[in-house]
Amino acid sequence: DAVTKSVEAFGQMKSISAHQVTRFFEEFARILSDDHVFERIRSVNTADVLSAKERGRSTGRLLLTDSMRSDMIAALVTWSQTPHVDGSVLETVEHSGWSVSAVKSSLGVVAFIFEGRPNVFADATGVLRSGNTCVFRIGSDALATAQAIMDLAVRPALLTSGLPPGAVMLVESRSHASGWALFSDRRVSLAIARGSGKAVAQLGAVAQQHGIAASLHGTGGAWMIVAEQADAGRFHSV
């Protein structure tokens, strides 16, 4: 059902103006900047964190901190200022009597599965800037937090900007099977998974077996810049 609504919204996005998409990001950022709204989201997140702790679950990625809030707002502001995909021609190769052009184009429905970081909402809704729509499936520990963000921030921002309600969809299920179902729906144009290596690899395999392009982030990676006088033992431990 979520993908169906997202597919319908993708068709409607073709008639949406760049200004409306900009307005969505601006409104989303404004709502998250509202302390009253954010405290309502934080209270739900606090309950999610407490529930996860009681079940012996890791909560490091689940906690919605002030710094994460600031990062989300900054990301949304960045998206609001990013040029829109407008069908413009990137490159044209001329031949005798005919030519070939590369044109900016939207993908379609982009599906995201992630474990629990609430800030992924700000990252992933960026696909709207290029005329796509998105469907989320979040880990069960963070589902209530995700629902609060959808109800209090995402849906109001979609309504205010005039974007179709299905442009951002949340799969409201705690079942692991819902993630497999999402990544096996051939109407999905791109499947993106974030989380632990094994789970991400499994999800990527599901998508690829169904002919869906996959972008997988399961093992992480980073650069470290270290001063010459850094402690070698501590550096090795890090």
C-alpha positions as CSV (number, residue, x, y, z in Angstrom):
1,D,0.0,0.0,0.0
2,A,2.8,2.4,0.9
3,V,4.5,1.8,-2.5
4,T,1.2,2.2,-4.4
5,K,0.7,5.6,-2.8
6,S,4.3,6.5,-3.5
7,V,4.0,5.5,-7.2
8,E,0.8,7.6,-7.5
9,A,2.6,10.5,-5.9
10,F,5.6,10.2,-8.3
11,G,3.2,10.7,-11.2
12,Q,1.9,13.8,-9.5
13,M,5.4,15.1,-8.8
14,K,5.8,15.8,-12.6
15,S,3.4,18.7,-12.2
16,I,4.9,20.1,-9.0
17,S,7.0,23.2,-9.2
18,A,10.6,23.6,-7.9
19,H,9.2,26.3,-5.5
20,Q,6.8,23.8,-3.9
21,V,9.6,21.4,-3.2
22,T,11.7,24.2,-1.8
23,R,8.7,25.1,0.4
24,F,8.5,21.6,1.7
25,F,12.1,21.6,3.0
26,E,11.7,25.0,4.4
27,E,8.5,24.1,6.2
28,F,10.0,20.8,7.5
29,A,13.0,22.7,8.9
30,R,10.7,25.3,10.4
31,I,8.6,22.7,12.2
32,L,11.6,20.9,13.6
33,S,12.9,24.3,14.8
34,D,9.7,24.8,16.8
35,D,10.5,23.8,20.4
36,H,6.9,22.9,21.3
37,V,6.7,20.5,18.4
38,F,10.1,19.1,18.9
39,E,9.4,18.4,22.6
40,R,6.4,16.3,21.5
41,I,8.6,14.3,19.2
42,R,11.3,14.0,21.9
43,S,8.9,12.6,24.4
44,V,8.0,9.8,22.0
45,N,11.6,9.2,21.3
46,T,12.4,9.1,25.1
47,A,9.7,6.3,25.4
48,D,11.3,4.4,22.5
49,V,14.7,4.6,24.1
50,L,13.4,3.5,27.5
51,S,11.6,0.6,25.9
52,A,14.7,-0.5,23.9
53,K,16.8,-0.3,27.1
54,E,14.4,-2.5,29.0
55,R,14.7,-5.1,26.2
56,G,18.4,-5.0,26.3
57,R,18.7,-3.2,23.0
58,S,21.4,-0.8,21.9
59,T,20.1,2.8,21.9
60,G,23.1,4.8,20.7
61,R,21.6,5.3,17.2
62,L,18.1,5.7,18.5
63,L,18.5,8.8,20.8
64,L,17.2,12.0,19.2
65,T,19.7,14.6,20.6
66,D,19.9,18.3,20.2
67,S,22.9,18.0,17.9
68,M,21.0,15.5,15.8
69,R,18.1,17.9,15.6
70,S,20.4,20.7,14.5
71,D,22.0,18.4,11.9
72,M,18.5,17.5,10.5
73,I,17.5,21.2,10.2
74,A,20.9,22.1,8.5
75,A,20.4,19.2,6.0
76,L,16.8,20.4,5.2
77,V,18.1,23.9,4.7
78,T,20.7,22.5,2.3
79,W,18.1,20.6,0.4
80,S,16.0,23.8,0.1
81,Q,18.9,25.5,-1.5
82,T,19.9,22.7,-3.9
83,P,19.0,23.2,-7.6
84,H,16.0,21.2,-8.7
85,V,16.1,18.5,-11.4
86,D,14.1,20.2,-14.2
87,G,14.8,18.0,-17.3
88,S,17.6,20.2,-18.4
89,V,20.2,18.8,-20.9
90,L,23.5,17.8,-19.4
91,E,25.3,17.0,-22.6
92,T,24.6,16.6,-26.3
93,V,26.7,14.6,-28.7
94,E,26.1,15.6,-32.4
95,H,26.3,13.1,-35.2
96,S,25.6,13.4,-38.9
97,G,21.9,13.9,-39.1
98,W,21.1,13.0,-35.5
99,S,22.2,13.7,-31.9
100,V,22.1,12.1,-28.5
101,S,21.4,14.1,-25.3
102,A,21.8,13.2,-21.6
103,V,18.9,14.8,-19.7
104,K,18.4,15.1,-16.0
105,S,15.6,12.7,-15.0
106,S,13.9,11.4,-11.9
107,L,14.2,7.8,-10.9
108,G,10.8,7.1,-9.3
109,V,10.1,5.5,-6.0
110,V,13.2,5.3,-3.7
111,A,12.9,2.8,-0.8
112,F,14.9,3.3,2.4
113,I,15.4,0.8,5.2
114,F,17.4,1.9,8.2
115,E,17.8,0.8,11.8
116,G,16.8,3.7,13.8
117,R,18.6,7.0,13.3
118,P,15.8,9.7,13.1
119,N,18.1,12.0,11.1
120,V,17.8,9.8,8.1
121,F,14.4,11.5,7.5
122,A,16.2,14.7,6.6
123,D,18.7,12.8,4.4
124,A,16.3,10.7,2.6
125,T,13.5,13.2,1.9
126,G,16.2,14.9,-0.2
127,V,15.2,12.6,-3.1
128,L,12.1,14.9,-3.5
129,R,14.4,17.6,-4.8
130,S,15.0,15.5,-7.9
131,G,11.3,14.7,-8.4
132,N,11.4,11.3,-6.8
133,T,9.2,10.0,-3.9
134,C,10.4,7.9,-1.0
135,V,9.2,5.0,1.2
136,F,10.7,4.4,4.6
137,R,10.9,1.2,6.7
138,I,12.6,1.9,10.1
139,G,13.7,-0.6,12.8
140,S,11.0,-1.6,15.3
141,D,12.8,0.2,18.2
142,A,12.3,3.6,16.5
143,L,8.9,3.1,14.9
144,A,7.0,5.3,17.3
145,T,9.6,8.1,16.9
146,A,9.3,7.8,13.1
147,Q,5.5,8.0,13.3
148,A,5.7,11.1,15.5
149,I,8.1,12.8,12.9
150,M,5.7,11.9,10.1
151,D,2.6,13.1,12.0
152,L,4.0,16.3,13.4
153,A,6.5,17.4,10.8
154,V,6.5,15.6,7.4
155,R,2.8,15.4,6.7
156,P,2.2,19.1,7.7
157,A,5.1,20.1,5.5
158,L,3.7,18.2,2.6
159,L,0.3,19.7,3.1
160,T,1.6,23.3,3.3
161,S,3.8,23.0,0.2
162,G,1.1,21.3,-1.8
163,L,3.1,18.1,-2.5
164,P,1.1,14.9,-2.8
165,P,0.6,13.1,0.6
166,G,2.2,9.9,-0.8
167,A,5.5,11.7,-1.6
168,V,6.9,10.5,1.7
169,M,5.5,7.2,3.1
170,L,6.4,5.2,6.2
171,V,5.8,1.5,6.3
172,E,4.1,1.3,9.7
173,S,5.1,-2.3,10.5
174,R,7.5,-3.8,13.1
175,S,7.9,-7.0,11.0
176,H,11.2,-7.8,9.4
177,A,9.1,-9.3,6.6
178,S,7.9,-5.8,5.7
179,G,11.4,-4.8,4.8
180,W,11.8,-7.8,2.5
181,A,8.5,-7.1,1.0
182,L,9.5,-3.5,0.3
183,F,12.7,-4.5,-1.4
184,S,11.0,-7.1,-3.5
185,D,8.4,-4.7,-5.0
186,R,9.5,-4.2,-8.6
187,R,7.8,-0.8,-8.6
188,V,10.8,0.5,-6.5
189,S,13.4,2.1,-8.6
190,L,16.2,2.3,-6.1
191,A,16.6,0.4,-2.8
192,I,18.8,2.0,-0.1
193,A,19.7,0.1,3.1
194,R,21.6,1.3,6.1
195,G,22.5,-0.7,9.2
196,S,24.6,-3.8,10.2
197,G,26.6,-5.5,7.5
198,K,24.8,-8.9,7.6
199,A,21.2,-7.5,7.5
200,V,22.1,-4.9,4.8
201,A,23.7,-7.7,2.6
202,Q,20.6,-9.8,2.9
203,L,18.3,-6.9,2.0
204,G,20.5,-6.0,-0.9
205,A,20.3,-9.5,-2.2
206,V,16.6,-9.4,-2.0
207,A,16.4,-6.2,-4.0
208,Q,19.0,-7.4,-6.6
209,Q,17.1,-10.7,-7.1
210,H,14.1,-8.7,-8.1
211,G,16.0,-6.5,-10.5
212,I,16.1,-3.5,-8.3
213,A,19.2,-1.3,-8.1
214,A,20.6,-1.2,-4.6
215,S,22.8,1.2,-2.6
216,L,24.0,-0.5,0.6
217,H,25.7,1.0,3.6
218,G,26.4,-1.8,6.0
219,T,30.1,-1.6,7.0
220,G,30.8,2.1,7.2
221,G,34.1,3.7,6.4
222,A,36.0,6.8,7.4
223,W,39.1,8.9,7.0
224,M,41.2,9.8,10.1
225,I,43.6,12.7,10.0
226,V,46.1,12.4,12.8
227,A,48.9,14.7,13.9
228,E,52.5,13.4,13.9
229,Q,52.6,13.7,17.7
230,A,49.5,11.6,18.3
231,D,49.9,8.7,20.7
232,A,50.6,5.6,18.6
233,G,48.9,3.2,21.1
234,R,45.7,5.2,21.3
235,F,45.7,5.6,17.5
236,H,46.0,1.9,17.0
237,S,43.0,1.3,19.4
238,V,40.9,3.9,17.6
